[in-house]
Amino acid sequence: PVPQGGVAGNPRGNGKIINISSLVAFQGGLNVVAYAAAKHGVQGIIKAFSNSWAAKGVNVNAIAPGYISTDMNEALIADPVRAKQILERIPSGRWGTPEDFEGAIVFLASRASDYVSGECIVVDGGWMGR
């Protein structure tokens, strides 16, 4: 559907929508079927909405965090065996932090990304490159 009357009350009809996806949207994950399905859905939404809204000046994109040191990953961080396995696969050699998203978010929210829509920026310390 095309936004009516603008986006989030913006009568000009233009704007930036930034969704949160996950690495799981690209590789499935272990024991997280519902989470994986939801994040695959986010990938579909950004593509579908971009197709409908880009001509109206609305960019729809996402970021896909890798392994981030947050409450969600406390159990993984606390498990020395699993934490070691994860860190060995991250080329940067560390868990990400929420601050690691700042650059990607600023880019997607700025005019620098005016010709970027329907995309997902992976912020993962190089995980997907392995």
C-alpha positions in Angstrom: 0.0 0.0 0.0 1.1 3.6 -0.7 1.2 5.8 2.4 -1.7 8.2 2.5 -1.1 11.7 3.8 2.6 11.2 4.3 4.6 9.0 6.6 4.2 9.3 10.3 2.2 12.5 9.8 4.7 14.1 7.4 2.5 15.7 4.7 5.4 15.9 2.2 5.1 12.1 1.9 8.8 11.4 2.2 10.8 9.9 5.0 13.1 7.1 6.2 11.9 3.9 7.8 14.7 1.8 9.4 13.8 -1.7 10.6 15.8 -4.1 12.8 16.6 -7.4 11.2 19.2 -10.0 12.2 21.9 -12.3 10.9 19.4 -15.0 11.5 17.5 -13.6 8.5 20.4 -14.7 6.3 21.4 -18.0 7.8 18.6 -19.4 10.0 20.2 -19.8 13.4 20.0 -22.6 16.0 16.9 -23.3 18.1 15.3 -20.0 17.2 12.6 -20.9 14.6 10.1 -18.2 15.5 12.8 -15.5 15.7 14.2 -16.6 12.3 10.8 -16.6 10.8 10.1 -13.1 12.1 13.4 -11.7 10.9 12.9 -13.3 7.4 9.6 -11.5 7.4 11.4 -8.2 8.1 13.5 -8.8 5.0 10.4 -9.3 2.9 8.7 -6.2 4.4 11.6 -3.9 3.5 11.6 -5.2 -0.1 7.8 -5.0 -0.5 7.4 -1.6 1.1 10.3 -0.2 -0.8 8.7 -1.3 -4.1 5.5 0.5 -3.1 6.9 3.6 -1.4 10.2 4.5 -3.0 8.5 6.5 -5.7 6.8 8.5 -3.0 10.1 9.4 -1.4 10.0 6.9 1.4 13.1 4.8 1.9 12.5 1.5 3.7 15.7 -0.2 4.9 17.0 -2.3 7.8 20.1 -3.1 9.8 21.0 -6.7 10.7 23.0 -6.9 13.9 25.4 -9.7 14.5 26.3 -11.0 18.0 25.8 -8.0 20.2 26.5 -7.8 23.9 23.0 -7.2 25.2 20.5 -8.8 27.6 19.3 -11.0 24.7 22.6 -12.7 24.5 23.4 -13.0 28.2 23.1 -16.8 28.2 25.5 -17.1 25.2 28.0 -14.8 26.8 27.8 -16.7 30.1 28.5 -20.1 28.3 32.3 -20.2 28.0 32.2 -22.9 25.3 29.6 -21.2 23.1 31.0 -17.7 23.7 34.4 -19.0 22.5 32.9 -20.6 19.4 31.1 -17.4 18.5 34.2 -15.1 19.1 36.4 -17.4 17.0 34.1 -16.8 14.0 33.9 -13.0 14.4 36.8 -11.5 12.4 36.8 -8.4 14.6 37.3 -10.7 17.6 34.7 -9.1 19.9 31.0 -8.9 20.6 29.3 -5.9 19.1 27.8 -3.1 21.2 24.7 -1.0 20.5 27.0 1.9 19.7 28.3 -0.1 16.7 25.0 0.7 14.9 25.4 4.5 15.1 27.1 4.9 11.7 24.7 2.7 9.8 21.6 4.3 11.4 22.9 7.9 10.8 23.6 6.9 7.1 20.2 5.3 6.6 18.5 8.3 8.3 20.4 10.9 6.3 20.2 12.3 2.7 23.3 10.3 1.9 21.0 7.2 1.6 18.3 8.9 -0.5 19.0 6.4 -3.3 19.1 3.4 -1.0 15.9 1.5 -0.4 14.9 -2.1 0.2 18.3 -2.9 1.6 19.7 -4.3 4.8 23.1 -3.2 6.2 24.7 -6.0 8.2 26.6 -4.8 11.3 28.4 -7.9 12.5 32.1 -7.5 12.9 32.7 -9.5 9.7 30.6 -12.6 10.7 28.9 -12.9 7.3 32.2 -12.7 5.5 33.3 -16.1 6.9 
